Amino acid sequence: MAEDIRQPNSDPRSVEDVRKAIIAECRRQEESCLYTSTSLYIWLRSVRCQKRFFVAAPIVIGGIAGLSILQDWGWDWVSALLALLASLFPALADALKFETSVDETSRLAAEFKALQDRFRRTANVTALGDVQAAEKALAELMDRMDVARSVSITAPEWAFKEAQRKIAEGHYSFAVDQVPSDK
């Protein structure tokens, strides 16, 4: 029987080679998402603390500025200085865009964590079945990854270093994934 040359096989790789490539790419992206989401969550804790400070500080400083004992001691200038300082906090918080940072960082951390889980599932389940379905799933996940990355919020280096440390120490490893040791 003659070979059909109208639709040549454009991919000389075997189905198993394609499957292995899909699984490897899913693993790479899963790891990338793990580091990104962990860095963002660590940074998010810090940003939330800063936001709380910027909410609480002017209240406390304003309360201290209003103490009558300062006027009794003749420290009117201290009261005025503290009142001025307290009034600067809302402007600083607005300029630093803490509200946007917290909301956007929180959303992105959750998105990267969800992508991490989806890449893992694609590698462990989808790729073991129909290769074309796995390629399609990987392409869809990469599109989602492109959207998440397009926001361009980057955690500071210290948060990434902390994420590396925590991941290396096994903080994000599941017991079910651990290889049992022979006793």
Secondary structure, 3 states (H helix, E strand, C coil): CCCCCCCCCCCCCCHHHHHHHHHHHHHHHHHHHHHHHHHHHHHHHHHHHHHHHHHHHHHHHHHHHCCHHHHHCCCHHHHHHHHHHHHHHHHHHHHHCHHHHHHHHHHHHHHHHHHHHHHHHHHHCHHHCCHHHHHHHHHHHHHHHHHHHHCCCCCCHHHHHHHHHHHHCCCCCCHHHCCCCCC
